[in-house]
Amino acid sequence: MTATALSKEQSQTLGTVINKLAKDCDAKAVVICDIGGYILASESQTNDKSIETAAALAAGSFAATRELAGIVGEEEGFKSICHRGVTSGVLIQALGDNFLILVILGEKSIEGLVRLHLKKITKQIETIVNATQDQSVHAAGATGSFSVQENDASKS
């Protein structure tokens, strides 16, 4: 899978959609990522790096769950998984074949309400993220050049 490039408009639209979802569901965080855990968009009540770790772990968990689905005869895989604890939980849902949405539930979040809201916005989000799959960084609006300079370790 190649890296995903979002245009400014796509990024703003995803941000608006997940911001509304987070507010409507009393979620601690909402993350859209690819199946490798690379974050495309996120809305979080906290600004720490744990959201990156959560996305990576959610992607791994979802991959394991897809394999489990195959073992039990669910050929198309499970479309979502939910884990609920005493004060929080997570809901991970597939967005097509290559993307996921992770909702970190708060104490007041109601799983059924989250699923209802997700059902309403899934097609909109899938349309945006699926359009990015083969989109080059130039098509996404990048105008500058990008290069990497290697450090010579012997000079350090």
N, C-alpha and C positions, 0 to 999 in steps of 0.2 A: 504494500500500500504506500502511495506517495503522500507527501505532506499536503495538507489542505490549505488553500489560499482563499481568504474571504475578502470580498470587496468592502469598502467602507459602508456602503448601503446594506449589504448582507449582514455585516457585523452589527450595525445599528438596529436592524430589524430583529435579529436574534436577541440582542440585549433588551429591547423593548418587550418582546414576547416573554422572555424568561423572568424579567423583572416583575411583570404583571402576575405570572404564575406564582412566583415566590410570595408576593403579597397576598394573592387570593387564597393560598394554601397554608399560610403561616409557616412556610418552609425556612429552615436555617440557611439553605443554599440550594441552588439549581445550577447544574453544569451540563453543557452539551460537549461531548467529546467523541473522538473516533474510537474504534474498537481496540486501539493500542493505548488509550488513555490520554491522548493529546487533546488538550482543552481548546475548543473553538470559541466558546462563550461561557461566562459564568456570572452568577449573581449570588453574593454571599453576605451574611451579616458580619462576618469577620474578614479581616484582610491578611490572615496568616497563610503560610505555605501548605497547611494541611489539606486544602482543597485540591491541590495537585496530587497529593498522595491518595486522597479519596478517589479521585478520577482514575488513577492507575489501578488501584485495588478493585474498584467497581468493574473496570474493563476485564481484569483477570477473573473476577468472580463470575462475570457474565459469560466469559469464554468457557469456564468450567461447567457452568449450568447448561450451556448449549450442548456440550459433549454429553452431559448427563441425560439431556432430553433425547439425544440420539440413541443412547443405550436403552431407554425405556420405551422407544418406539415413536417418539414425537419427531417425525422426520424434518419438519420445518423449524424445529427448536422452540424453546419457550420464548415468548415475546417480552416477558417481564418477570422480575423477581422482587420480593419485598421481605425485608427483615425488620422486625419491630421489637424494641426493648421497652423498658419502663418509661424512659423520658425522651427517647428519640428513636429514629429508624431511618432506613433508606429504601427507596424505590428506584429500581433501575429498569428502564424500558428501551427496547430496540427502536431505532429510527432507521428503518430499512435494514440493509445488510451490513453497513459499515460504520454506523454511528449509534450512540447511546445518549439517553438523557438520564441524569442522576438527580434525584430529589432527596435532599437530606431533610427528613421530617423533624419538626419541632414537637414540643410537648403538646401543643394545641392542634397539631396537624391531624387531619382525619384522612386515613388512607383512601376511603371510597371517594371523598371529595377531590383528592389529588388525582385519582384515576379518571374521574369525570372531566376535570380541567385538562388533563393530558389528552384525553380522547378528542376534545374540541380543538386542540392546537397541533396535534401530531402531524397532520398533513401539511400544514403551513411550514412547520420546522423541517420536515422531510424534504419538501420542495427546495428549500434554501440549501440545506446541507448536501443534498444529492447534486445540486447544480455546481457545487464547489469541487466535486471529485476530480474532474478532468480540467479544472480551471487553472491556468498558469498564473504565476504571480503578476505577470504583466496584464493579463486579462482582468485580474482582481484590482488593478489600478496602481501597482507599484511602478514608480518611474525612475528611481535611482538604481545604480548598479550595486551589486553585493559581492564582496570578495572576502576571503579568509586569508590572513597572513599567518604562516607557521612560525612559531617561536623556535629559535635554535637553542636547545636545552644546554648545549655546551657553553653558551655565553652567560648563562645565569649563575 
